Every structure is written in structure tokens, then in C-alpha cells.
Amino acid sequence: MRREYDFSSAVRGVTARRYAQGANVVVVAPDLLDVFPDAESVDETLRAIAPILRRANSS
């Protein structure tokens, strides 16, 4: 840890409940940022292909 990081007033476990509920973080590769510049564009694309993938997985 760097010396300039000050955790003296931090509260232990304050975000633990939120992360226990689930946190999905995906990093988009730099070469795809022109196609997927934000979370909305990723979500839109995934929602479009999800039915196809669900049908393929249920077969």
C-alpha cells in the first residue's frame, strides 16, 4: 500500500453485502471499444444474442 492511502476512517465490511449479492465486472478489450464504448452497448448486444444462445444450450 502506498503511504498516501489513508484508511484510518474506513469501515470494515461496509460493501461486503453488496458484493455478496453479486458483482459482475467485465473489461472490454481495447480493440472492441469502437463497437462497445459503454455498458449499454454491451447489454444491448448481449440481449440480442441471448435467445440464440439459450436455444443452442437447451438443445
C-alpha distance matrix in Angstrom:
0.0 3.7 6.5 8.4 7.0 9.7 10.4 13.3 15.9 14.7 17.3 16.7 18.6 19.9 19.9 20.7 24.4 24.2 22.3 24.8 27.6 26.4 24.1 25.2 23.2 24.8 23.8 27.0 27.6 27.9 31.6 32.4 31.0 34.5 36.0 33.2 31.6 30.6 30.4 34.0 35.4 33.6 35.0 38.4 38.6 37.5 40.0 42.7 42.2 41.4 45.1 45.8 43.0 44.1 47.7 46.8 44.7 47.5 50.1
3.7 0.0 3.8 5.5 5.7 8.9 11.0 13.5 16.3 15.7 18.8 18.9 21.0 21.8 21.9 23.2 26.8 26.3 24.7 27.4 30.0 28.7 26.2 27.2 24.9 26.3 25.0 27.9 28.3 28.2 31.9 32.9 31.2 34.5 36.2 33.6 31.7 30.8 31.1 34.7 35.9 34.5 36.1 39.4 39.7 38.9 41.4 44.0 43.7 43.1 46.8 47.6 45.0 46.2 49.8 48.9 47.1 49.9 52.5
6.5 3.8 0.0 3.8 5.5 7.5 10.2 11.9 14.9 15.2 18.7 19.2 21.9 22.5 23.1 24.7 28.2 28.0 26.8 29.4 32.0 31.1 28.8 30.0 27.9 29.5 28.3 31.3 31.8 31.5 35.3 36.2 34.3 37.5 39.3 36.7 34.5 33.6 33.8 37.3 38.8 37.5 38.9 42.2 42.7 41.9 44.3 47.0 46.8 46.2 49.9 50.8 48.3 49.4 53.0 52.2 50.3 53.1 55.8
8.4 5.5 3.8 0.0 3.8 6.1 9.5 11.4 13.8 14.3 17.9 19.0 21.6 21.5 22.1 24.1 27.5 26.9 26.0 29.0 31.2 30.3 27.8 29.0 26.7 28.5 27.2 30.0 30.7 30.3 34.0 34.8 32.6 35.6 37.5 34.8 32.4 31.4 31.8 35.0 36.7 35.8 37.1 40.2 41.0 40.4 42.7 45.3 45.5 44.9 48.6 49.7 47.4 48.5 52.1 51.5 49.8 52.5 55.3
7.0 5.7 5.5 3.8 0.0 3.8 6.4 9.1 11.2 11.0 14.5 15.4 17.8 17.8 18.3 20.3 23.7 23.2 22.3 25.2 27.5 26.7 24.4 25.8 23.8 25.9 25.0 28.0 29.1 29.1 32.9 33.3 31.2 34.4 36.0 33.0 30.8 29.4 29.4 32.7 34.6 33.5 34.5 37.8 38.7 37.8 39.9 42.8 42.9 42.1 45.7 46.9 44.5 45.5 49.2 48.7 46.8 49.4 52.3
9.7 8.9 7.5 6.1 3.8 0.0 3.8 5.6 7.7 8.4 12.1 13.6 16.5 16.3 17.6 19.7 22.9 22.7 22.4 25.1 27.4 27.1 25.1 27.1 25.5 27.9 27.4 30.6 31.9 32.0 35.8 36.0 33.8 37.0 38.4 35.2 33.0 31.3 31.0 34.2 36.3 35.3 36.0 39.3 40.4 39.5 41.3 44.3 44.6 43.6 47.1 48.6 46.2 46.8 50.6 50.3 48.3 50.7 53.8
10.4 11.0 10.2 9.5 6.4 3.8 0.0 3.8 5.5 5.0 8.5 9.9 12.9 13.0 14.6 16.5 19.6 19.9 19.7 22.1 24.5 24.6 23.0 25.3 24.1 26.9 26.9 30.3 32.0 32.5 36.2 36.1 34.1 37.4 38.4 35.1 33.1 31.1 30.4 33.5 35.8 34.5 34.9 38.4 39.6 38.3 40.0 43.2 43.4 42.0 45.5 47.1 44.6 45.0 48.8 48.6 46.4 48.6 51.8
13.3 13.5 11.9 11.4 9.1 5.6 3.8 0.0 3.8 5.7 8.8 10.7 14.3 14.3 16.6 18.4 21.4 22.1 22.2 24.3 26.8 27.3 26.0 28.5 27.6 30.5 30.6 34.0 35.7 36.2 40.0 39.8 37.7 41.0 42.0 38.6 36.6 34.5 33.7 36.7 39.1 37.9 38.1 41.6 42.9 41.6 43.1 46.4 46.7 45.2 48.6 50.4 47.9 48.1 51.9 51.9 49.6 51.7 54.9
15.9 16.3 14.9 13.8 11.2 7.7 5.5 3.8 0.0 3.8 6.6 9.6 12.8 12.0 14.6 16.9 19.3 20.0 20.7 22.8 24.9 25.7 24.6 27.4 26.7 29.8 30.3 33.6 35.7 36.2 40.0 39.4 37.2 40.3 41.2 37.7 35.6 33.2 32.2 35.0 37.7 36.7 36.6 39.9 41.5 40.2 41.5 44.8 45.3 43.8 47.1 49.0 46.7 46.7 50.6 50.8 48.5 50.4 53.8
14.7 15.7 15.2 14.3 11.0 8.4 5.0 5.7 3.8 0.0 3.8 6.4 9.3 8.7 11.1 13.2 15.9 16.5 17.0 19.1 21.4 22.1 21.0 23.8 23.3 26.6 27.2 30.6 32.8 33.6 37.3 36.7 34.7 37.9 38.5 35.0 33.1 30.6 29.4 32.2 34.9 33.7 33.5 37.0 38.5 37.0 38.3 41.7 42.0 40.4 43.6 45.6 43.2 43.2 47.0 47.2 44.9 46.8 50.1
17.3 18.8 18.7 17.9 14.5 12.1 8.5 8.8 6.6 3.8 0.0 3.8 6.4 5.9 9.1 10.7 13.1 14.3 15.2 16.8 19.0 20.3 19.8 23.0 23.1 26.5 27.7 31.2 33.6 34.8 38.4 37.4 35.6 38.9 39.1 35.5 33.9 31.1 29.5 32.1 35.0 33.5 33.0 36.5 38.1 36.3 37.4 40.9 41.2 39.3 42.4 44.5 42.0 41.7 45.5 45.9 43.4 45.0 48.5
16.7 18.9 19.2 19.0 15.4 13.6 9.9 10.7 9.6 6.4 3.8 0.0 3.8 5.7 8.3 8.6 11.5 13.3 13.4 14.5 17.3 18.5 18.3 21.5 21.9 25.4 26.7 30.4 32.7 34.2 37.7 36.8 35.3 38.8 38.8 35.2 34.0 31.2 29.4 32.2 34.8 33.0 32.5 36.1 37.4 35.4 36.5 40.1 40.1 38.0 41.1 43.0 40.4 40.0 43.8 44.0 41.3 43.0 46.3
18.6 21.0 21.9 21.6 17.8 16.5 12.9 14.3 12.8 9.3 6.4 3.8 0.0 3.8 5.5 4.9 7.7 9.8 10.0 10.8 13.6 15.0 15.2 18.6 19.5 23.0 24.8 28.5 31.0 32.8 36.2 35.0 33.6 37.1 36.8 33.1 32.2 29.3 27.1 29.8 32.4 30.5 29.7 33.3 34.6 32.4 33.4 37.0 37.0 34.7 37.7 39.7 37.1 36.5 40.3 40.6 37.9 39.4 42.8
19.9 21.8 22.5 21.5 17.8 16.3 13.0 14.3 12.0 8.7 5.9 5.7 3.8 0.0 3.8 5.8 7.4 8.6 10.0 11.5 13.3 14.9 14.8 18.3 19.1 22.8 24.6 28.0 30.8 32.4 35.7 34.3 32.7 35.9 35.7 31.9 30.7 27.6 25.5 27.9 30.9 29.3 28.3 31.8 33.5 31.5 32.3 35.9 36.2 34.1 37.0 39.3 36.9 36.4 40.1 40.7 38.2 39.7 43.2
19.9 21.9 23.1 22.1 18.3 17.6 14.6 16.6 14.6 11.1 9.1 8.3 5.5 3.8 0.0 3.8 5.6 5.4 6.5 8.7 10.4 11.4 11.0 14.5 15.4 19.1 21.0 24.4 27.3 29.1 32.3 30.8 29.3 32.5 32.1 28.4 27.4 24.3 22.0 24.5 27.3 25.6 24.6 28.2 29.8 27.7 28.6 32.2 32.5 30.4 33.4 35.5 33.2 32.7 36.5 37.0 34.6 36.2 39.7
20.7 23.2 24.7 24.1 20.3 19.7 16.5 18.4 16.9 13.2 10.7 8.6 4.9 5.8 3.8 0.0 3.8 5.5 5.2 6.0 8.7 10.1 10.6 14.2 15.7 19.3 21.6 25.1 27.9 30.1 33.1 31.6 30.5 33.9 33.2 29.5 29.0 26.0 23.4 25.9 28.6 26.4 25.4 29.0 30.3 27.8 28.8 32.4 32.3 29.9 32.8 34.9 32.2 31.6 35.4 35.8 33.1 34.5 38.0
24.4 26.8 28.2 27.5 23.7 22.9 19.6 21.4 19.3 15.9 13.1 11.5 7.7 7.4 5.6 3.8 0.0 3.8 5.5 5.0 6.4 9.0 10.6 14.3 16.5 20.2 22.9 26.1 29.2 31.5 34.3 32.4 31.4 34.6 33.6 29.8 29.5 26.1 23.2 25.3 28.2 26.1 24.5 28.0 29.6 27.0 27.4 31.2 31.3 28.6 31.2 33.6 31.2 30.2 33.9 34.6 31.9 33.0 36.6
24.2 26.3 28.0 26.9 23.2 22.7 19.9 22.1 20.0 16.5 14.3 13.3 9.8 8.6 5.4 5.5 3.8 0.0 3.8 5.5 5.3 7.0 7.7 11.5 13.5 17.2 19.9 23.0 26.2 28.4 31.2 29.2 28.0 31.0 30.0 26.2 25.8 22.4 19.5 21.6 24.5 22.6 21.0 24.5 26.2 23.8 24.3 28.0 28.3 25.9 28.6 31.0 28.8 28.0 31.8 32.5 30.1 31.4 35.0
22.3 24.7 26.8 26.0 22.3 22.4 19.7 22.2 20.7 17.0 15.2 13.4 10.0 10.0 6.5 5.2 5.5 3.8 0.0 3.8 5.3 5.1 5.5 9.1 11.1 14.8 17.5 20.8 23.8 26.2 29.0 27.2 26.3 29.6 28.6 24.9 24.8 21.7 18.9 21.4 23.8 21.5 20.4 24.0 25.2 22.6 23.6 27.2 27.1 24.7 27.7 29.7 27.1 26.6 30.4 30.8 28.3 29.9 33.3
24.8 27.4 29.4 29.0 25.2 25.1 22.1 24.3 22.8 19.1 16.8 14.5 10.8 11.5 8.7 6.0 5.0 5.5 3.8 0.0 3.8 5.3 7.6 11.0 13.7 17.1 20.1 23.3 26.3 29.0 31.6 29.6 29.1 32.4 31.1 27.5 27.7 24.6 21.5 23.8 26.2 23.6 22.1 25.7 26.7 23.8 24.6 28.2 27.8 25.0 27.7 29.8 27.1 26.1 29.9 30.3 27.4 28.7 32.2
27.6 30.0 32.0 31.2 27.5 27.4 24.5 26.8 24.9 21.4 19.0 17.3 13.6 13.3 10.4 8.7 6.4 5.3 5.3 3.8 0.0 3.8 7.0 10.2 13.3 16.6 20.0 22.8 26.0 28.7 31.1 28.8 28.2 31.2 29.6 26.0 26.4 23.1 19.7 21.5 24.0 21.6 19.7 23.1 24.4 21.5 21.7 25.5 25.4 22.5 25.0 27.4 24.9 23.8 27.5 28.3 25.6 26.7 30.3
26.4 28.7 31.1 30.3 26.7 27.1 24.6 27.3 25.7 22.1 20.3 18.5 15.0 14.9 11.4 10.1 9.0 7.0 5.1 5.3 3.8 0.0 3.7 6.5 9.8 13.0 16.4 19.2 22.4 25.2 27.5 25.2 24.8 27.9 26.3 22.7 23.3 20.2 16.9 19.0 21.2 18.5 16.9 20.5 21.5 18.6 19.3 22.9 22.6 20.0 22.8 24.9 22.3 21.6 25.4 25.9 23.3 24.8 28.3
24.1 26.2 28.8 27.8 24.4 25.1 23.0 26.0 24.6 21.0 19.8 18.3 15.2 14.8 11.0 10.6 10.6 7.7 5.5 7.6 7.0 3.7 0.0 3.8 6.4 9.8 13.0 16.0 19.2 21.8 24.3 22.2 21.6 24.8 23.5 19.8 20.1 17.1 14.1 16.7 18.8 16.2 15.2 18.9 19.8 17.3 18.6 22.1 21.8 19.7 22.9 24.8 22.3 22.2 26.0 26.3 24.1 26.0 29.3
25.2 27.2 30.0 29.0 25.8 27.1 25.3 28.5 27.4 23.8 23.0 21.5 18.6 18.3 14.5 14.2 14.3 11.5 9.1 11.0 10.2 6.5 3.8 0.0 3.8 6.5 10.0 12.7 15.9 18.7 20.9 18.7 18.5 21.7 20.2 16.7 17.4 14.7 11.7 14.5 16.0 13.0 12.5 16.3 16.7 14.2 16.0 19.2 18.7 17.0 20.4 21.9 19.4 19.8 23.5 23.5 21.6 23.9 27.0
23.2 24.9 27.9 26.7 23.8 25.5 24.1 27.6 26.7 23.3 23.1 21.9 19.5 19.1 15.4 15.7 16.5 13.5 11.1 13.7 13.3 9.8 6.4 3.8 0.0 3.8 6.7 9.7 12.9 15.4 18.0 16.1 15.5 19.0 18.0 14.5 14.8 12.5 10.2 13.6 14.8 12.0 12.5 16.2 16.4 14.6 16.9 19.8 19.4 18.3 22.0 23.1 20.8 21.8 25.4 25.1 23.6 26.2 29.1
24.8 26.3 29.5 28.5 25.9 27.9 26.9 30.5 29.8 26.6 26.5 25.4 23.0 22.8 19.1 19.3 20.2 17.2 14.8 17.1 16.6 13.0 9.8 6.5 3.8 0.0 3.8 6.3 9.4 12.3 14.5 12.7 12.6 16.1 15.1 11.8 12.7 11.2 9.5 12.9 13.1 10.0 11.5 14.9 14.3 12.8 15.8 18.1 17.4 16.9 20.7 21.3 19.0 20.6 24.0 23.4 22.2 25.2 27.7
23.8 25.0 28.3 27.2 25.0 27.4 26.9 30.6 30.3 27.2 27.7 26.7 24.8 24.6 21.0 21.6 22.9 19.9 17.5 20.1 20.0 16.4 13.0 10.0 6.7 3.8 0.0 3.8 6.4 8.9 11.6 10.3 10.1 13.8 13.6 10.7 11.1 10.6 10.2 13.7 13.4 10.9 13.3 16.2 15.4 14.7 17.9 19.8 19.1 19.3 23.1 23.4 21.3 23.3 26.5 25.6 24.8 28.0 30.2
27.0 27.9 31.3 30.0 28.0 30.6 30.3 34.0 33.6 30.6 31.2 30.4 28.5 28.0 24.4 25.1 26.1 23.0 20.8 23.3 22.8 19.2 16.0 12.7 9.7 6.3 3.8 0.0 3.8 6.3 8.3 6.6 6.7 10.4 10.0 7.6 8.7 9.1 9.6 12.6 11.3 9.1 12.2 14.5 13.2 13.3 16.7 17.9 17.3 18.2 21.9 21.8 20.1 22.6 25.5 24.5 24.3 27.6 29.5
27.6 28.3 31.8 30.7 29.1 31.9 32.0 35.7 35.7 32.8 33.6 32.7 31.0 30.8 27.3 27.9 29.2 26.2 23.8 26.3 26.0 22.4 19.2 15.9 12.9 9.4 6.4 3.8 0.0 3.8 5.5 5.5 6.8 10.1 10.5 9.4 10.5 12.0 13.1 15.8 14.0 12.1 15.5 17.3 15.5 15.8 19.4 20.1 19.2 20.5 24.1 23.4 21.7 24.6 27.2 25.7 25.7 29.2 30.7
27.9 28.2 31.5 30.3 29.1 32.0 32.5 36.2 36.2 33.6 34.8 34.2 32.8 32.4 29.1 30.1 31.5 28.4 26.2 29.0 28.7 25.2 21.8 18.7 15.4 12.3 8.9 6.3 3.8 0.0 3.8 5.4 5.4 8.3 10.0 9.6 9.7 12.1 14.2 16.7 14.8 13.7 17.4 18.8 17.3 18.3 21.7 22.1 21.6 23.3 26.8 26.1 24.8 27.7 30.2 28.9 29.1 32.6 34.0
31.6 31.9 35.3 34.0 32.9 35.8 36.2 40.0 40.0 37.3 38.4 37.7 36.2 35.7 32.3 33.1 34.3 31.2 29.0 31.6 31.1 27.5 24.3 20.9 18.0 14.5 11.6 8.3 5.5 3.8 0.0 3.8 5.8 7.2 8.6 9.5 10.6 13.6 15.7 17.6 14.9 14.1 17.9 18.6 16.5 17.9 21.4 21.1 20.5 22.6 25.9 24.8 23.8 27.0 29.1 27.6 28.3 31.8 32.8
32.4 32.9 36.2 34.8 33.3 36.0 36.1 39.8 39.4 36.7 37.4 36.8 35.0 34.3 30.8 31.6 32.4 29.2 27.2 29.6 28.8 25.2 22.2 18.7 16.1 12.7 10.3 6.6 5.5 5.4 3.8 0.0 3.8 5.5 5.4 6.0 8.0 10.7 12.5 14.1 11.2 10.4 14.2 14.8 12.7 14.3 17.7 17.5 17.0 19.2 22.5 21.6 20.8 24.0 26.1 25.0 25.7 29.0 30.3
31.0 31.2 34.3 32.6 31.2 33.8 34.1 37.7 37.2 34.7 35.6 35.3 33.6 32.7 29.3 30.5 31.4 28.0 26.3 29.1 28.2 24.8 21.6 18.5 15.5 12.6 10.1 6.7 6.8 5.4 5.8 3.8 0.0 3.8 5.3 4.8 4.8 8.0 10.7 12.4 10.1 10.1 13.8 14.6 13.4 15.3 18.3 18.5 18.7 20.7 24.0 23.7 23.0 25.9 28.2 27.5 28.1 31.2 32.8
34.5 34.5 37.5 35.6 34.4 37.0 37.4 41.0 40.3 37.9 38.9 38.8 37.1 35.9 32.5 33.9 34.6 31.0 29.6 32.4 31.2 27.9 24.8 21.7 19.0 16.1 13.8 10.4 10.1 8.3 7.2 5.5 3.8 0.0 3.8 5.8 5.9 9.6 12.6 13.3 10.4 11.5 15.0 14.9 13.7 16.3 18.9 18.5 19.1 21.6 24.6 24.1 24.0 26.9 29.0 28.3 29.4 32.4 33.8
36.0 36.2 39.3 37.5 36.0 38.4 38.4 42.0 41.2 38.5 39.1 38.8 36.8 35.7 32.1 33.2 33.6 30.0 28.6 31.1 29.6 26.3 23.5 20.2 18.0 15.1 13.6 10.0 10.5 10.0 8.6 5.4 5.3 3.8 0.0 3.8 6.2 9.0 11.2 11.3 7.8 8.7 12.2 11.6 10.1 12.8 15.4 14.7 15.3 18.0 20.8 20.4 20.4 23.4 25.3 24.8 26.0 28.9 30.3
33.2 33.6 36.7 34.8 33.0 35.2 35.1 38.6 37.7 35.0 35.5 35.2 33.1 31.9 28.4 29.5 29.8 26.2 24.9 27.5 26.0 22.7 19.8 16.7 14.5 11.8 10.7 7.6 9.4 9.6 9.5 6.0 4.8 5.8 3.8 0.0 3.8 5.6 7.5 8.3 5.4 5.7 9.4 9.8 8.9 11.1 13.7 14.0 14.7 16.6 19.9 19.9 19.6 22.2 24.6 24.3 25.0 27.9 29.7
31.6 31.7 34.5 32.4 30.8 33.0 33.1 36.6 35.6 33.1 33.9 34.0 32.2 30.7 27.4 29.0 29.5 25.8 24.8 27.7 26.4 23.3 20.1 17.4 14.8 12.7 11.1 8.7 10.5 9.7 10.6 8.0 4.8 5.9 6.2 3.8 0.0 3.8 7.3 8.4 6.8 8.1 11.2 11.9 12.0 14.1 16.3 17.0 18.1 19.8 23.0 23.4 23.1 25.4 28.0 27.9 28.4 31.2 33.2
30.6 30.8 33.6 31.4 29.4 31.3 31.1 34.5 33.2 30.6 31.1 31.2 29.3 27.6 24.3 26.0 26.1 22.4 21.7 24.6 23.1 20.2 17.1 14.7 12.5 11.2 10.6 9.1 12.0 12.1 13.6 10.7 8.0 9.6 9.0 5.6 3.8 0.0 3.8 5.5 5.6 6.7 8.9 10.3 11.3 12.8 14.6 16.0 17.5 18.5 21.8 22.8 22.3 24.1 27.0 27.2 27.4 30.0 32.3
30.4 31.1 33.8 31.8 29.4 31.0 30.4 33.7 32.2 29.4 29.5 29.4 27.1 25.5 22.0 23.4 23.2 19.5 18.9 21.5 19.7 16.9 14.1 11.7 10.2 9.5 10.2 9.6 13.1 14.2 15.7 12.5 10.7 12.6 11.2 7.5 7.3 3.8 0.0 3.8 5.5 5.1 6.1 8.5 10.0 10.5 12.1 14.2 15.6 15.9 19.3 20.7 19.9 21.4 24.5 24.9 24.8 27.2 29.8
34.0 34.7 37.3 35.0 32.7 34.2 33.5 36.7 35.0 32.2 32.1 32.2 29.8 27.9 24.5 25.9 25.3 21.6 21.4 23.8 21.5 19.0 16.7 14.5 13.6 12.9 13.7 12.6 15.8 16.7 17.6 14.1 12.4 13.3 11.3 8.3 8.4 5.5 3.8 0.0 3.8 5.4 5.1 6.0 8.6 9.9 10.5 12.3 14.5 15.1 18.0 19.6 19.5 20.8 23.6 24.5 24.8 26.8 29.4
35.4 35.9 38.8 36.7 34.6 36.3 35.8 39.1 37.7 34.9 35.0 34.8 32.4 30.9 27.3 28.6 28.2 24.5 23.8 26.2 24.0 21.2 18.8 16.0 14.8 13.1 13.4 11.3 14.0 14.8 14.9 11.2 10.1 10.4 7.8 5.4 6.8 5.6 5.5 3.8 0.0 3.8 5.5 5.1 6.3 8.6 10.0 10.7 12.7 14.1 17.0 18.0 18.2 20.1 22.5 23.1 23.8 26.1 28.2
33.6 34.5 37.5 35.8 33.5 35.3 34.5 37.9 36.7 33.7 33.5 33.0 30.5 29.3 25.6 26.4 26.1 22.6 21.5 23.6 21.6 18.5 16.2 13.0 12.0 10.0 10.9 9.1 12.1 13.7 14.1 10.4 10.1 11.5 8.7 5.7 8.1 6.7 5.1 5.4 3.8 0.0 3.8 5.5 5.3 6.2 8.6 10.0 10.9 11.9 15.3 16.1 15.6 17.5 20.3 20.5 20.9 23.4 25.6
35.0 36.1 38.9 37.1 34.5 36.0 34.9 38.1 36.6 33.5 33.0 32.5 29.7 28.3 24.6 25.4 24.5 21.0 20.4 22.1 19.7 16.9 15.2 12.5 12.5 11.5 13.3 12.2 15.5 17.4 17.9 14.2 13.8 15.0 12.2 9.4 11.2 8.9 6.1 5.1 5.5 3.8 0.0 3.8 5.5 5.1 6.0 8.5 10.1 10.1 13.3 15.0 14.6 15.8 18.7 19.6 19.7 21.8 24.4
38.4 39.4 42.2 40.2 37.8 39.3 38.4 41.6 39.9 37.0 36.5 36.1 33.3 31.8 28.2 29.0 28.0 24.5 24.0 25.7 23.1 20.5 18.9 16.3 16.2 14.9 16.2 14.5 17.3 18.8 18.6 14.8 14.6 14.9 11.6 9.8 11.9 10.3 8.5 6.0 5.1 5.5 3.8 0.0 3.8 5.6 5.2 6.3 8.9 10.0 12.5 14.0 14.6 16.0 18.3 19.4 20.2 22.1 24.3
38.6 39.7 42.7 41.0 38.7 40.4 39.6 42.9 41.5 38.5 38.1 37.4 34.6 33.5 29.8 30.3 29.6 26.2 25.2 26.7 24.4 21.5 19.8 16.7 16.4 14.3 15.4 13.2 15.5 17.3 16.5 12.7 13.4 13.7 10.1 8.9 12.0 11.3 10.0 8.6 6.3 5.3 5.5 3.8 0.0 3.8 5.4 5.1 6.4 8.5 11.2 11.8 12.3 14.4 16.5 17.0 18.1 20.4 22.3
37.5 38.9 41.9 40.4 37.8 39.5 38.3 41.6 40.2 37.0 36.3 35.4 32.4 31.5 27.7 27.8 27.0 23.8 22.6 23.8 21.5 18.6 17.3 14.2 14.6 12.8 14.7 13.3 15.8 18.3 17.9 14.3 15.3 16.3 12.8 11.1 14.1 12.8 10.5 9.9 8.6 6.2 5.1 5.6 3.8 0.0 3.8 5.4 5.3 5.7 9.2 10.2 9.7 11.5 14.2 14.7 15.2 17.5 19.7
40.0 41.4 44.3 42.7 39.9 41.3 40.0 43.1 41.5 38.3 37.4 36.5 33.4 32.3 28.6 28.8 27.4 24.3 23.6 24.6 21.7 19.3 18.6 16.0 16.9 15.8 17.9 16.7 19.4 21.7 21.4 17.7 18.3 18.9 15.4 13.7 16.3 14.6 12.1 10.5 10.0 8.6 6.0 5.2 5.4 3.8 0.0 3.8 5.6 5.2 7.5 9.7 10.2 10.9 13.4 14.9 15.5 17.0 19.5
42.7 44.0 47.0 45.3 42.8 44.3 43.2 46.4 44.8 41.7 40.9 40.1 37.0 35.9 32.2 32.4 31.2 28.0 27.2 28.2 25.5 22.9 22.1 19.2 19.8 18.1 19.8 17.9 20.1 22.1 21.1 17.5 18.5 18.5 14.7 14.0 17.0 16.0 14.2 12.3 10.7 10.0 8.5 6.3 5.1 5.4 3.8 0.0 3.8 5.8 7.0 8.1 9.8 11.3 12.8 14.1 15.6 17.2 19.0
42.2 43.7 46.8 45.5 42.9 44.6 43.4 46.7 45.3 42.0 41.2 40.1 37.0 36.2 32.5 32.3 31.3 28.3 27.1 27.8 25.4 22.6 21.8 18.7 19.4 17.4 19.1 17.3 19.2 21.6 20.5 17.0 18.7 19.1 15.3 14.7 18.1 17.5 15.6 14.5 12.7 10.9 10.1 8.9 6.4 5.3 5.6 3.8 0.0 3.8 5.6 5.4 6.4 8.7 10.2 10.8 12.4 14.5 16.0
41.4 43.1 46.2 44.9 42.1 43.6 42.0 45.2 43.8 40.4 39.3 38.0 34.7 34.1 30.4 29.9 28.6 25.9 24.7 25.0 22.5 20.0 19.7 17.0 18.3 16.9 19.3 18.2 20.5 23.3 22.6 19.2 20.7 21.6 18.0 16.6 19.8 18.5 15.9 15.1 14.1 11.9 10.1 10.0 8.5 5.7 5.2 5.8 3.8 0.0 3.8 5.4 5.1 6.0 8.6 9.8 10.4 12.1 14.4
45.1 46.8 49.9 48.6 45.7 47.1 45.5 48.6 47.1 43.6 42.4 41.1 37.7 37.0 33.4 32.8 31.2 28.6 27.7 27.7 25.0 22.8 22.9 20.4 22.0 20.7 23.1 21.9 24.1 26.8 25.9 22.5 24.0 24.6 20.8 19.9 23.0 21.8 19.3 18.0 17.0 15.3 13.3 12.5 11.2 9.2 7.5 7.0 5.6 3.8 0.0 3.8 5.5 5.0 6.2 8.6 9.8 10.5 12.5
45.8 47.6 50.8 49.7 46.9 48.6 47.1 50.4 49.0 45.6 44.5 43.0 39.7 39.3 35.5 34.9 33.6 31.0 29.7 29.8 27.4 24.9 24.8 21.9 23.1 21.3 23.4 21.8 23.4 26.1 24.8 21.6 23.7 24.1 20.4 19.9 23.4 22.8 20.7 19.6 18.0 16.1 15.0 14.0 11.8 10.2 9.7 8.1 5.4 5.4 3.8 0.0 3.8 5.5 5.3 6.2 8.7 10.1 11.1
43.0 45.0 48.3 47.4 44.5 46.2 44.6 47.9 46.7 43.2 42.0 40.4 37.1 36.9 33.2 32.2 31.2 28.8 27.1 27.1 24.9 22.3 22.3 19.4 20.8 19.0 21.3 20.1 21.7 24.8 23.8 20.8 23.0 24.0 20.4 19.6 23.1 22.3 19.9 19.5 18.2 15.6 14.6 14.6 12.3 9.7 10.2 9.8 6.4 5.1 5.5 3.8 0.0 3.8 5.5 5.0 6.1 8.6 10.1
44.1 46.2 49.4 48.5 45.5 46.8 45.0 48.1 46.7 43.2 41.7 40.0 36.5 36.4 32.7 31.6 30.2 28.0 26.6 26.1 23.8 21.6 22.2 19.8 21.8 20.6 23.3 22.6 24.6 27.7 27.0 24.0 25.9 26.9 23.4 22.2 25.4 24.1 21.4 20.8 20.1 17.5 15.8 16.0 14.4 11.5 10.9 11.3 8.7 6.0 5.0 5.5 3.8 0.0 3.8 5.4 5.1 6.1 8.8
47.7 49.8 53.0 52.1 49.2 50.6 48.8 51.9 50.6 47.0 45.5 43.8 40.3 40.1 36.5 35.4 33.9 31.8 30.4 29.9 27.5 25.4 26.0 23.5 25.4 24.0 26.5 25.5 27.2 30.2 29.1 26.1 28.2 29.0 25.3 24.6 28.0 27.0 24.5 23.6 22.5 20.3 18.7 18.3 16.5 14.2 13.4 12.8 10.2 8.6 6.2 5.3 5.5 3.8 0.0 3.8 5.5 5.2 6.4
46.8 48.9 52.2 51.5 48.7 50.3 48.6 51.9 50.8 47.2 45.9 44.0 40.6 40.7 37.0 35.8 34.6 32.5 30.8 30.3 28.3 25.9 26.3 23.5 25.1 23.4 25.6 24.5 25.7 28.9 27.6 25.0 27.5 28.3 24.8 24.3 27.9 27.2 24.9 24.5 23.1 20.5 19.6 19.4 17.0 14.7 14.9 14.1 10.8 9.8 8.6 6.2 5.0 5.4 3.8 0.0 3.8 5.6 5.5
44.7 47.1 50.3 49.8 46.8 48.3 46.4 49.6 48.5 44.9 43.4 41.3 37.9 38.2 34.6 33.1 31.9 30.1 28.3 27.4 25.6 23.3 24.1 21.6 23.6 22.2 24.8 24.3 25.7 29.1 28.3 25.7 28.1 29.4 26.0 25.0 28.4 27.4 24.8 24.8 23.8 20.9 19.7 20.2 18.1 15.2 15.5 15.6 12.4 10.4 9.8 8.7 6.1 5.1 5.5 3.8 0.0 3.8 5.5
47.5 49.9 53.1 52.5 49.4 50.7 48.6 51.7 50.4 46.8 45.0 43.0 39.4 39.7 36.2 34.5 33.0 31.4 29.9 28.7 26.7 24.8 26.0 23.9 26.2 25.2 28.0 27.6 29.2 32.6 31.8 29.0 31.2 32.4 28.9 27.9 31.2 30.0 27.2 26.8 26.1 23.4 21.8 22.1 20.4 17.5 17.0 17.2 14.5 12.1 10.5 10.1 8.6 6.1 5.2 5.6 3.8 0.0 3.8
50.1 52.5 55.8 55.3 52.3 53.8 51.8 54.9 53.8 50.1 48.5 46.3 42.8 43.2 39.7 38.0 36.6 35.0 33.3 32.2 30.3 28.3 29.3 27.0 29.1 27.7 30.2 29.5 30.7 34.0 32.8 30.3 32.8 33.8 30.3 29.7 33.2 32.3 29.8 29.4 28.2 25.6 24.4 24.3 22.3 19.7 19.5 19.0 16.0 14.4 12.5 11.1 10.1 8.8 6.4 5.5 5.5 3.8 0.0
